[in-house]
Amino acid sequence: MASGHVLVIGSVNYDYIVTQDRLPRRGETYVASDLRGAFGGKGANQAVQAARLGSPVRFIGSTGGDQLGQISLDNLRSQGVECHMRPTDLGNGLGIVHVTGEGDVYATIFEGANGAVDAAWVEENRELFTGAGAAVIQNEIPAEANERAVQLAVAAGTPVIYNAAPARPVPTRVSRQCAWFVVNEDEAAAYIGRDLGDVHDDRAMRDAVDRLRDYCSSVVLTLGSRGCYVATGEDVVFIEAIPTHAVDSTGAGDSFIGAFAHALVGGADPFAAAADASRVASITVEGLGAQSSMPTHEVLSREVL
């Protein structure tokens, strides 16, 4: 069985979540039905989900020198995440999240302190890569930090789960060193340079997965309520999503990543890990917010019973 901690190198944001029936049209002022603050950031979300499921989690990042930065740091520590944050006078990272209709999400982020996570800071924390069961990276911190993280992980024999989100140019010399390349439908379209087409078209999705394997030999393509495709070795397997009533899909992808990492480090095969992650994400979308809706190991145990 695999062992070790989950190491997340990534972003910390504080989110303002605006709930409304639809997005405003150009020039229109539209009245929202609700506004709430919540802890977020892809890196932080993924770390919290893995910790809630029982993994020891260590985090390399940066929180702001403002009040939002302090409460974001306190929150991560309260979730049991061991934090290694670069000091900065920059404001904390921010997310403006619009939740519309049946839980569709439109998000804008402000980098803030996340921009302080550079290659030098990752290098300063290189000892955290030793003994890690998996390293998790995303695209809400500078690309140089991700590249150094991959180099250190490979040197330490630690597999990297690269959640290449949000989509931005990714050198294949970096992505091909990773163990997993995980993207959703929109991100996949950006990386392969075309629309994926009908997500219910199995042939089209398998073709997209094949194209994504130019970036990494093992790929997960997540398709929201449809499910996900997992490709590794000679196998490409479709895993159906768990039926659920989605209230807010914010953080569902991060919940999947955190649970996927937790399961892999715990020794699960990748197909079982993806199935477990899909079940975890299906619970997350049933509540408002990202971290606030992420289930614990105890919640999952009750679900099984």
C-alpha angles and dihedrals in degrees: 000000000000118000142181137080129302109247116203121192107188157083135329119199138169109223131212106204117203116192117203140149093246143346117274119257120241110292093008126123107213126192115232122215097220143009125194139162122233141169114260149141121136095254095047092046093051092047093050093049093051090047093049090055091054106265120136102242132197122189134203114195144090136268123199127265089238134084093272089054092052095049091045090054092046089051094054092048091049088056090056096257115146104226130210102181126177111233113241141160090221120111119259120271113268136205126198107200124188113197113195140176113334095005100294113160132215113182138186121188134199112210100215113148091001087077089065091067098098135157092271092057092049089049091051088059097043093126089071090069092064110094095006115143091209139354118218124202136174137179102261093093128058116292091236090063092052092049093051091046091054091049093051093045093051090048090051094046091245118146115234124221105202113199095190095203136169091030117251133146110297123192110231088219085070102037095047090061090059124094094221136022110198124187140153127234097275094045091047090054090054093050097047093040100237143068113277094223125213109004088210090061102097094193092052092049093048089050089052091050090050090053091048090056087074083077099044137355092236119050140176117198110192119203104184113232091005096064132238143283119229118197125185131144109340094332129096111179129184115216117196120228120246110255110249144154104254115213099165126359092198108132096006092122091047090049088053092051094048092049092044091053092046092051095046092049088049090058102260119148112249096254093052089044091054091047090051090047091052090053091050092049091049089061093046093058091055092074137049119265132017113263094024090063100042113116127234127224088260092055091051091050090054090048090056092049 
